[in-house]
Amino acid sequence: MALVPRQCVQFRQRTACHAVAMLIAALVLLSPQALLAEVEIIIEGVTGELRDNIRNYVGTPPTDDIRVLRRFANRARDNTREALEALGHYHATINVTTERDNDSPRLRIVVDPGEPTVIRRLDIRVEGDAERDNAFASLLQRLPLAEGDRLHHGRYESSKRAIESTALTRGYFDGQFRTSRISVHRQSREADIVLHYESGSRYRFGEVTFPETPLSQDLLDRLVPFSPGDPYSSEQVARLNRNLLNSDYFDSVRVRPLQDQVDEDLAIPVDADVQASRPNRMGIGLGYATDVGPRVRLSWRKPYVNPAGHSLRTETEISEVRQSISALYSMPLDPPLEHQLQFLGGWQRETLDDTDSEKLTAGIQRQRMLTSVWQQTLFLRWEREDFEVGSVRANTTLTLPGTTIARTRSRGGLDPTWGDRQSLTVEATHPELGSDIQLSRVRLGSRWLRTWGRHRGLVRAEAGALFTEDFDATPVSLRFATGGDQSVRGYAYQSLGPRNDDGDLIMGRYLLVGSMEYGYQLTPSWRLATFYDVGNAFDDWGDPLKEGAGFGVRWISPVGPIRLDFAWGISERDTPFRIHFSMGPEI
């Protein structure tokens, strides 16, 4: 060890002494004894899990000094034996030697693992209240231990942890192992495992308390997925936390079981510390897409209008092609996050090359979750639409009952890496319902996104059918047309469909669209893509489909993916070219 001279404390010599100290430290660090030696560890005779476990147990010697290496070799023999016994090999032959070739040190470990020790008898019991808990019955069937299997200490320990973890998540806070033992019979190469767990009594949920909020206690209670007296479960605590966050009523949520306040009946009170959301939320969004050009979107939301948790959302969109304003008033039913009654209204005007429409809408709908992912919407919608198609003007009023069943799943946030979306809408009307015409309409769509490493695949499909005896009086918004950023690229927005004798687009009765897209991740923020789209809107199923193909680039911006596509209408004789620009997630 190098010592710094005491005189270095003197102020005038401080700089020089500091340099001397740095030089001495550098010499010490550069000395051969201080350098970490790269000693090669060679393990022979075993592969896979056995070899990896030996390497983890043995480690690496700190230097290549011959004396250090010899002491390390002695320890390596014991460590190797421990590594093998941990995986059930109690009769291994181990030979450890040190070698040096061209000043390159090596440690060679030659192993004959021998026959493994197998589990002869397995005695696993859970007693107490947990004995009647189906979660434990299922867990015991899944444990990675079975008679006749090779003894594996890691699986034994993981089984113990699984039992203890399940006990804690299900409220058996006094549980403990009365017996946990492995008895190894070396002569017969067999082992007996005994795991006896005494769970004790299961704790219960107590009352859930909230701070003062603008919401009624009745609504808060309906957000709680359990009742006082129900068996404790950490999954239910997590579900309560999710319910409160997903309700949109609160900006912050913290749910805590108060285990230090358990009463004599083993009831655990729960504290839901929440902070109410702002009563008004304003939003503004600016965007651009080649389908509609520049657009501005304004929104106003009231997460809670009254203590019953009713909410209001209004939205206005302005673009060159479309202008709209809409409102949605929601009333939570029971359970409040899965069942809602909604009232809606709005106005929309859309102008395309050959069509112009203006529509008023009012309606009522009930939304409910059929399963954890499938949602059903039953609706009754009133519409009055003034429209012009080519040289024909019309005005139609409809009362449309219908239903939508939909599912959306995604992983990955603003830029999903996995997801899918399916939807089916069926609606129909008749003059007896106050409509000017009779019609029925069905539309379905599906998207699938999957990612494999740097590779990404997106498949989508749409189909629709309109049945009516008075097509000329059918509103434009219920007819079918396609083409554009989100359908068949290489063609203008809503430009594909039947045309009249003057060449004006009058749209069609049927819709069929399909697309395949492949993406390759260049960097975390950039992707390349190539695609093929096919589809059309038509009145006769024998009409030809239009095809578009091309390539594009994706920038994963902080606000989501931005897509730039170069597309060609390859089914056309002159092969038109079109650039498509759009924003937003693919699911």
Secondary structure, 3 states (H helix, E strand, C coil): CCCCCHHHHCHHHHHHHHHHHHHHHHHHHHCCCCCCCCCEEEEECCCHHHHHHHHHHHCCCCCCCHHHHHHHHHHHHHHHHHHHHHCCCCCCEEEEEEEEECCEEEEEEEEECCCCCEEEEEEEEEECHHHHCHHHHHHHHHCCCCCCCECCHHHHHHHHHHHHHHHHHCCCCCCEEEEEEEEEECCCCEEEEEEEEECCCCCEEEEEECCCCCCCHHHHHHHCCCCCCCECCHHHHHHHHHHHHHCCCEEEEEEEECHHHCCCCCEEEEEEEEEECCCCEEEEEEEEECCCEEEEEEEEEECCCCCCCCEEEEEEEEECCEEEEEEEEEEECCCCCCEEEEEEEEEEEEECCCEEEEEEEEEEEEEEECCCCEEEEEEEEEEEEEEEECCEEEEEEEEEEEEEEEEEEEECCCCCCEEEEEEEEEEEECHHHCCCCCEEEEEEEEEEEEEECCEEEEEEEEEEEEEECCHHHCCHHHCECECCCCCCCCCCCCCECCECCCCCECCECEEEEEEEEEEEEEECCEEEEEEEEEEEEECCCCCCCEEEEEEEEEEEECCEEEEEEEEECCCCCCCCEEEEEEECCCC
